[in-house]
Amino acid sequence: MEDKTVSLVNGRFNVGYMEAGSGPDLLFIHGAGGLMWDPFLEQLSQHHRVLAPKLPGTANSTGVEWLMDHHDVFYFYWDFLDAMDVDDVIVVGHSMGGWFAAEVAAMQPGRVSKLVLIAPVGLWNDDYPVADFFAMLPNELVPALFHDTEHPGAKMMTAPPPEDPDELRTATVERAKMMQTAARFLWPIPDKRLSERIHRVTSPTLIAWGASDGLVPPQYAEDFNRAIPNSEVAMFSASGHMPQVEEPEALLAKLGEFLSA
């Protein structure tokens, strides 16, 4: 994996991104927690050129002030793909990134060969509302995110803060930046009117969900399935909101089957 930067839109954005692998181009759009190069992305890069940009306002990507609303975000991802000289792309997105991925595919459907949505937000149903994770404390967020609250990722979220003042300051600032950027596009949580545009998605679509998702209820999988033509649902019984973390092998096996079809 290489950590790179690219300047977009006459210098408005200086974007950090991760790139690895070769093969068909695959855009990964991260969620509100930011981007980490994990075993899931590493395995995807074995058969694809994985491009994973960091949303402006997170990590080392700048220019969030030019993203006035979520529609600007969708254009941002196409500007990034144009800069990468990508015309035909597989798009994979998780959570907030799943919503962005669906919108990206709806914006230019002819350029998205396949779409993978992992526990996306973006739709709303009063019968099973999306949790307000902005108001959750870490001890409340962990059981909403994880099927197994003893998972190493869950333990990291409830670990004591760093004792070193500089490390604590850096961690606090980075978390604040991520939450502020996520809130810019997600707050308030309810409907972002994706339902009015999602019919434009024409690419074969895999909708992956953890059966124990306490953040975005798994009932939304069927809502997305009904809204997107040529879509299918894969439910992961031992996962919460992040099947790519809790059941990476099972998700990768399903992805391999879907992407090779």
N, C-alpha and C positions, 0 to 999 in steps of 0.2 A: 504494500500500500504506500502511495506517495501522497503527502500533504502539500497541496499546491494553492496558489491564489490566481485570480483572474480579475481584470478590471472590465466592468460592463457599463454600457450606456454613457460613453464619454466621461468615464471616471466617477459617475454617481455612486457606483457600487464597487467596493473592493471585496471580493468574495473568496473566502477560504473553502476549499473542497478537497475531498479525498477521491483518489482514482486508483484502480487496480484492475488487473486482468485484461483479457482480450476476447474478442468475439462480438456477438450482438450487443449494441449499446443498451445499458440499463440505467435509468435514473432512479435513485433512491431518495425519497423525500422524508426527512425525519419528523418526529413529533415534537410536542411542546418541551420535552425534556432535553432537547438538543441532540447532537450527532455524536455517536461513538462508533469506532470501527470494531465490531464484535465478530464472533465466529460465524454468525449468520451472513454478514456481508462478505467475510473472507471466503466462505464457501460459494456464494453467488459469483465471486470474481474468478472462480475456477473455470467457468464456462462463458463469462460475459465480461465486457468492459463496464465496470461499475463506476458510475459518477455520482458522488454524494455531496452536494453543496450544503454549506451551512447557511441557514436563513439569515439575512442581514439583521443585526441586533443580537445575534448569538455568536459565541466564541470570537473569532477574529474577523468576522464578516461585518462590513460597515455599509451605511447607506439606508438604514431602516427609516430615516426621516423622509425618504422618497417613496416609501410604501404607505400611501395615504389610507388605503383600505385593503380588504382582502383581494379585490380584483387586481390591484397592482401586483400582488404576490403571484398571481397566476401568470401575468405577463413576465414577471421576473424570471420564472423558471424557463419560459420559452426563450427569453434573452440569453439565459445561461446555456441552453442547448444549442442555440445558434452560434454562440461563441465557441462551443466545443465542436462545431461543424457536424452536428447530429441532425439527421433528417427523419429517420425512422427509429423509434425508441420503445422499449419496454419500460413502463412506469410502475414503480412499487412505492407505496406510501403507508405509513403507520400513524394511526390516531389523527391528530391535526394534519399530519402529512398525508394521511389517507384522503381526507377531505380535499386538500390541495391537489392530490393526484387525480381525483375524480374530476375536478374543475379543469385541470390541465388537459385531460383527455377530452372533455366536453368542448374546450376552446378550439383545439385543432385535432379533431378525431382522425383525420387522414394520416397523421404522423405518429400515432400511437398504435403499435402493433398488438400489444397485450397490456392489460392493466391488472395490477394486484393491489387490493385494498385490505390492509390488516387492521381490524377493529377501528374503522374510520368514524370520525364525527361528521357532522354536516347535515344530517336529517334530524327531525324532531318529531316525537310522538308523546303527547301528554300522558298516555297510559304507562309509559316507561321512560321517564325523563333521564337525560344524561346527568350524571352527578356533577355538582359544582366543585371541581377539584381545586379551584383557586382558594376556596374556604377550608380546605382539608389540612389538618396537621399530618406530619409524616406517619404517626401511629395509626391514623385513619386511612391514609392513602395506601399504605402497604397492603392491607387485606382487599382493597378495591382493585389494586393492580395485579396481585399475585394469587394464583391458586394455592401455591405452597408458600406460606409465610416464613418458612425456614430456608427458602432458596437464598443462595449467596447474594443475589441482587436485592432481595428484600432486606437482608441483614445490613447491606451497605446503606440503605436508606434510613435505617434507625440507629446506625453506628454513632458513637459520640463524635462531636465536631473535632477537627484537628486542634491539637494543643498549641502548635506553633502559630503565633499571631499573624504572620504573613500568609501562611496557608489558610488560616481561618478567614482572613480578609478576602483573599482571592476566591475561595469557595463561596463566600457570602455574596460577593459582587457578581460572580458568574451566575449563581442561582437567581439573583434579583434581575439580571439582564434577561435571562431566559423567560422568567415569569412575566416580566413587563412586555416582552415581545409577543409572547403567546396571548396575553390579555388584549393586546392591540388588535388582534384579529379574531379572537374567540369570545371576548366579553361583549355583551352578555351571551351565555351559553346557547339559548334557543336558536331556532331555525335561521340559517344563513341563506335560505332560498336556493340551495343546491337543487331542491326538488323541481325547480322551474327550468333547470338547465341539464339535468343528468340524463335526460332522454337523448341528448346529443352524443353520448358515448356509444361508439359503434364497435370498439375492439372487444374481443373475447376477454372476459373479466373473471378473476378469481376473488371471492370475498372470504377472507380467513378470519375466524373469530375464536376466542377462548370461551369455553362454556361457563367459566367462573368469572367472567369480566364483571367487576363491580363498578366500573367507571362508565363504560358505554354498554348498556345491557345487550346481551347477545340476540335479543329479539330484533334488533336493528339489522341483523344479517339478512333476514327475510325481506325487510323493507328495501334494502339496497338491491336484493335479488329481483324483487318485483319491478323496481325502477329502471334497472339496467338490462337491456336486451342482451341475450347471449352471455349470461352470467351464471356462475355456479357458486355454491357455498361449501366451505370446508370448516367443520367445527372441531376444535381441539379440546378434548375432555379434561386434560390436566393443565390447562392454562387459564390465566386471568386475562388482563388487558394486553399482555405481551407474549403471544405464542412464539415469537422469534427468539425470546429469551428463555422461556420455560420448556418449550418443546421444539428446539431448532431443527433437530433431525427429522421429526415428523413433518414440520412445515416445509423444510427443504425438499423432502421426498415428494410432497404434493406439488410444490412449485416446479420441480423437475419434470414431473408428469404433465403439468399444465403447460409449461413453456415449450416442451418438445412436441406437443400435440399439433 
